[in-house]
Amino acid sequence: MPTILIVGATGQQGGGVVNALLATGRIDLSLRALTRNPSSASATALSARGVQPVKGDLLNRASVAQALKDCDAAYLVTDFRGREDVDGELKQGRQFVDAAKELGLAHLVFSSVAGADIATAVDHFHTKYQIEEHIRAAGLPHWTAIRPVGFMEVVPPPGIGRFFFWGAMAALMGATKQKYVACDDIGKAVAKALLNPADFNGKVVTVAGQVADVDELQEAVERGEGRRGPGHV
């Protein structure tokens, strides 16, 4: 029975991975969710779906190693916001990779960012590329880097906040088109990589869903919700 550890399973990206893996209907999969609080409501909800919450913190290597024990594959997403900034994110990634190597993990899928190799002036982009490079040098049996573009989930929920969000986006972006992707679609790409390690070994995969300007993004979001709200300011 393949055992897969999913970092960020209580969040948007990792949650998308959980959804995609469960949607395969494969009863031979054993899913673990790394969480700092296994008794939280979100972790309890995962448990009810058959996912095992395991206590761990990316800044604590010992807890990561314990969570990775006996795993065949893992999905890693790191966070640069609020936890020691980009230096903390680099530490998260490197410690996880080192623990995975030490424990003989067969396949690691890392969530990077589109343009990580060229946007070196953007700190958190460059940090993710440094983690990619650490993975390449680690000598894991299989590894894959997934590089998503901008998240559709950046759009606030319906309400006054969203109304002003569209206005700000229109002022900043004008008619410029950007690439976007939903976290559930990222999850589908990650799940495919996790379940096909030989096909995705050493691959860097950019994941995008839609190219849109502000008006097109607004239409797509609200069409997906089955509604059309007021236009932007």
FIMAR-980553 format. One record per residue (C-alpha): x, y, z; residue in three letters. Coordinates in Angstrom, 3 decimals, always signed. Each point is the difference from the previous one (the first is absolute). Example, Ala and Ser with C-alpha at 12.3 -4.5 7.8 and 13.67 -1.06 7.14 Angstrom:
<atoms>
ATOM u v w type
ATOM +12.300 -4.500 +7.800 ala
ATOM +1.370 +3.440 -0.660 ser
</atoms>
This chain:
<atoms>
ATOM u v w type
ATOM +0.000 +0.000 +0.000 met
ATOM +1.720 +3.248 -1.120 pro
ATOM +0.201 +2.555 +2.807 thr
ATOM +0.057 +3.682 -0.976 ile
ATOM +0.686 +2.927 +2.329 leu
ATOM -1.700 +3.250 -1.008 ile
ATOM +1.248 +3.305 +1.367 val
ATOM -2.602 +2.764 +0.142 gly
ATOM -2.918 -2.431 -0.172 ala
ATOM -2.120 +2.317 +2.152 thr
ATOM +0.682 +2.889 -2.398 gly
ATOM -0.847 +0.762 -3.601 gln
ATOM +2.844 -1.618 -1.944 gln
ATOM +0.386 -3.072 +2.168 gly
ATOM -3.769 -0.271 +0.270 gly
ATOM -0.180 -0.139 -3.778 gly
ATOM +2.497 -2.873 +0.036 val
ATOM -2.095 -1.882 +2.567 val
ATOM -3.134 +0.519 -2.098 asn
ATOM +1.701 -1.259 -3.152 ala
ATOM +1.503 -3.077 +1.640 leu
ATOM -3.277 -0.970 +1.669 leu
ATOM -1.820 +0.529 -3.297 ala
ATOM +2.077 -2.763 -1.596 thr
ATOM -1.965 -2.494 +2.076 gly
ATOM +3.153 -1.992 +0.663 arg
ATOM -0.529 -1.911 +3.226 ile
ATOM +3.669 -1.013 +0.122 asp
ATOM +1.137 +3.546 +0.833 leu
ATOM +0.825 +1.009 +3.557 ser
ATOM -0.024 +3.785 +0.399 leu
ATOM +1.636 +1.965 +2.812 arg
ATOM -0.486 +3.718 +0.627 ala
ATOM +2.790 +1.943 +1.692 leu
ATOM -1.522 +2.506 +2.414 thr
ATOM +1.159 +1.961 +3.017 arg
ATOM -3.342 -0.710 +1.688 asn
ATOM -1.495 -3.458 -0.671 pro
ATOM -3.000 +0.828 +2.197 ser
ATOM -1.038 +3.074 -2.006 ser
ATOM -3.359 +0.043 -1.764 ala
ATOM +1.633 -0.164 -3.432 ser
ATOM +2.194 -2.946 +1.010 ala
ATOM -2.989 -1.785 +1.518 thr
ATOM -1.893 +0.500 -3.256 ala
ATOM +2.867 -1.645 -1.890 leu
ATOM -0.047 -2.919 +2.407 ser
ATOM -3.700 -0.506 -0.723 ala
ATOM +0.932 -0.360 -3.679 arg
ATOM +2.557 -2.709 +0.731 gly
ATOM +3.112 +2.191 +0.138 val
ATOM +2.259 -0.448 +3.033 gln
ATOM +1.078 +3.294 +1.627 pro
ATOM +3.570 -0.192 +1.318 val
ATOM +1.523 +2.655 +2.226 lys
ATOM +2.952 +1.837 -1.480 gly
ATOM +1.529 +3.380 -0.746 asp
ATOM +2.166 +0.742 -3.031 leu
ATOM +2.339 +2.003 +2.236 leu
ATOM +0.506 -3.046 +2.244 asn
ATOM +2.006 -2.613 -1.870 arg
ATOM -0.558 -2.753 +2.584 ala
ATOM -3.775 +0.304 -0.347 ser
ATOM +0.294 -0.040 -3.795 val
ATOM +2.138 -3.138 +0.116 ala
ATOM -2.546 -1.700 +2.237 gln
ATOM -2.832 +0.899 -2.375 ala
ATOM +1.982 -1.268 -3.009 leu
ATOM +0.806 -3.340 +1.603 lys
ATOM -1.123 -2.900 -2.237 asp
ATOM -1.353 +2.359 -2.682 cys
ATOM +0.463 -0.791 -3.681 asp
ATOM -0.662 +3.497 -1.317 ala
ATOM -0.618 +3.512 +1.242 ala
ATOM -1.377 +3.324 -1.171 tyr
ATOM +1.803 +3.068 +1.330 leu
ATOM -1.281 +3.567 -0.016 val
ATOM +1.916 +2.644 +1.951 thr
ATOM -1.161 +3.337 +1.391 asp
ATOM +1.879 +3.298 +0.010 phe
ATOM -2.700 +2.017 +1.779 arg
ATOM +0.239 +0.592 +3.719 gly
ATOM +2.414 -2.795 +0.906 arg
ATOM +3.481 +1.518 -0.109 glu
ATOM -0.627 +1.361 -3.511 asp
ATOM +2.024 -1.383 -2.927 val
ATOM +2.830 -1.223 +2.238 asp
ATOM -2.510 -2.105 +1.870 gly
ATOM -1.432 -1.308 -3.256 glu
ATOM +3.435 -1.070 -1.182 leu
ATOM +0.560 -1.771 +3.311 lys
ATOM -3.375 -1.751 -0.317 gln
ATOM +0.849 -1.308 -3.451 gly
ATOM +3.552 -1.071 +0.672 arg
ATOM -0.835 -1.775 +3.251 gln
ATOM -2.841 -1.897 -1.646 phe
ATOM +2.167 -1.068 -2.933 val
ATOM +2.840 -1.082 +2.276 asp
ATOM -2.367 -2.046 +2.165 ala
ATOM -1.539 -1.581 -3.108 ala
ATOM +3.430 -0.972 -1.292 lys
ATOM +1.052 -1.419 +3.359 glu
ATOM -3.148 -2.123 +0.242 leu
ATOM +0.209 -1.275 -3.584 gly
ATOM -3.148 +1.670 -1.326 leu
ATOM -0.638 -1.291 -3.515 ala
ATOM -1.706 +3.077 -1.485 his
ATOM -0.307 +3.658 +0.981 leu
ATOM -2.302 +2.442 -1.769 val
ATOM +0.760 +3.630 +0.856 phe
ATOM -2.295 +2.966 -0.588 ser
ATOM +2.183 +2.760 -1.404 ser
ATOM -1.203 +2.983 -2.047 val
ATOM -0.089 +0.850 -3.697 ala
ATOM +3.063 +2.024 -0.938 gly
ATOM +1.997 -1.086 +3.042 ala
ATOM +3.118 -0.408 -2.122 asp
ATOM -0.167 +3.445 -1.591 ile
ATOM -1.674 +2.303 +2.543 ala
ATOM +3.050 +0.077 +2.262 thr
ATOM -0.734 +3.552 +1.161 ala
ATOM -3.218 -1.197 +1.683 val
ATOM +1.107 -1.438 +3.326 asp
ATOM -2.611 -2.721 +0.471 his
ATOM +0.344 -1.089 -3.652 phe
ATOM +3.756 -0.301 +0.392 his
ATOM -0.402 -1.903 +3.269 thr
ATOM -2.166 -2.596 -1.703 lys
ATOM +2.605 -0.370 -2.732 tyr
ATOM +2.674 -0.519 +2.658 gln
ATOM -2.141 -2.785 +1.464 ile
ATOM -0.352 -1.503 -3.487 glu
ATOM +3.786 +0.028 -0.332 glu
ATOM +0.364 -1.661 +3.399 his
ATOM -2.371 -2.735 -1.146 ile
ATOM +1.981 -0.525 -3.212 arg
ATOM +3.213 -0.362 +1.979 ala
ATOM -1.480 -2.317 +2.626 ala
ATOM +0.011 -3.099 -2.189 gly
ATOM -3.535 -1.156 +0.778 leu
ATOM -1.169 -2.991 -2.084 pro
ATOM -2.795 +2.100 -1.526 his
ATOM -0.901 +3.680 +0.232 trp
ATOM -2.340 +2.405 -1.763 thr
ATOM -0.388 +3.780 +0.200 ala
ATOM -3.451 +1.423 -0.660 ile
ATOM +0.000 +3.704 -0.908 arg
ATOM -3.485 +1.524 +0.247 pro
ATOM -0.801 +3.441 -1.391 val
ATOM -2.158 +2.539 +1.899 gly
ATOM -2.775 -1.477 +2.119 phe
ATOM -3.665 +0.525 -0.844 met
ATOM -0.542 -0.105 +3.765 glu
ATOM +1.594 +3.447 +0.325 val
ATOM -3.508 +1.298 -0.748 val
ATOM -1.828 +0.817 +3.276 pro
ATOM -3.373 -1.606 +0.784 pro
ATOM -3.162 +1.790 -1.188 pro
ATOM -0.587 +3.313 +1.744 gly
ATOM +1.277 +3.541 +0.201 ile
ATOM +3.611 -1.185 +0.255 gly
ATOM -0.273 -1.701 -3.365 arg
ATOM -1.615 +3.086 -1.547 phe
ATOM +2.977 +2.162 +0.923 phe
ATOM +2.415 -2.805 -0.923 phe
ATOM -1.222 +0.131 -3.595 trp
ATOM +0.421 +3.771 -0.034 gly
ATOM +3.560 -0.220 +1.293 ala
ATOM +0.855 -2.738 -2.491 met
ATOM -1.417 +2.039 -2.886 ala
ATOM +2.049 +3.030 +1.037 ala
ATOM +3.195 -2.031 +0.333 leu
ATOM -0.340 -2.376 -2.931 met
ATOM -2.160 +1.800 -2.548 gly
ATOM -0.528 -2.311 -2.977 ala
ATOM +3.132 -2.041 +0.711 thr
ATOM -0.598 -3.740 -0.069 lys
ATOM +1.422 -2.246 +2.723 gln
ATOM +0.087 -3.757 +0.522 lys
ATOM -2.082 -1.490 +2.808 tyr
ATOM -0.676 -3.452 +1.416 val
ATOM -2.354 -1.400 +2.639 ala
ATOM +1.452 -1.936 +2.916 cys
ATOM -2.165 -3.006 -0.842 asp
ATOM +1.644 -0.096 -3.440 asp
ATOM +3.433 +0.192 +1.622 ile
ATOM -1.098 -2.929 +2.137 gly
ATOM -0.892 -2.052 -3.067 lys
ATOM +3.441 +0.606 -1.513 ala
ATOM +1.735 -0.890 +3.266 val
ATOM -2.053 -3.168 +0.418 ala
ATOM +0.904 -1.138 -3.508 lys
ATOM +3.683 +0.547 +0.758 ala
ATOM -0.198 -1.758 +3.374 leu
ATOM -1.642 -3.062 -1.525 leu
ATOM +2.354 -0.163 -3.004 asn
ATOM +3.496 +0.612 +1.399 pro
ATOM +1.905 -1.516 -2.917 ala
ATOM -1.842 +2.160 -2.542 asp
ATOM +0.592 +3.198 +1.968 phe
ATOM +3.484 -0.643 +1.367 asn
ATOM +2.215 +3.072 -0.336 gly
ATOM -2.784 +1.961 -1.683 lys
ATOM -0.808 +3.664 +0.613 val
ATOM -3.667 +0.546 -0.867 val
ATOM -1.626 +3.425 -0.322 thr
ATOM -3.709 -0.164 +0.833 val
ATOM -2.419 +2.582 -1.399 ala
ATOM -3.739 -0.001 -0.514 gly
ATOM -1.063 +3.239 -1.660 gln
ATOM +1.512 +3.080 -1.628 val
ATOM -2.218 +2.969 +0.793 ala
ATOM -0.202 +3.744 +0.497 asp
ATOM -1.900 +1.376 +3.002 val
ATOM -3.422 -0.059 -1.678 asp
ATOM +0.511 -3.556 -1.247 glu
ATOM +1.194 -1.143 +3.420 leu
ATOM -3.043 +1.555 +1.665 gln
ATOM -2.309 -1.693 -2.493 glu
ATOM +1.689 -3.386 +0.490 ala
ATOM -0.142 +0.193 +3.801 val
ATOM -3.627 +1.046 +0.146 glu
ATOM -1.044 -2.451 -2.709 arg
ATOM +1.566 -2.743 +2.103 gly
ATOM -2.113 +1.174 +2.938 glu
ATOM -3.123 +0.054 -2.139 gly
ATOM -0.422 +3.733 +0.352 arg
ATOM +0.904 +3.335 -1.527 arg
ATOM +0.653 +2.760 +2.490 gly
ATOM +0.455 +3.741 -0.533 pro
ATOM +2.887 +1.074 -2.193 gly
ATOM +3.170 +1.486 +1.377 his
ATOM +0.272 +3.659 +0.965 val
</atoms>
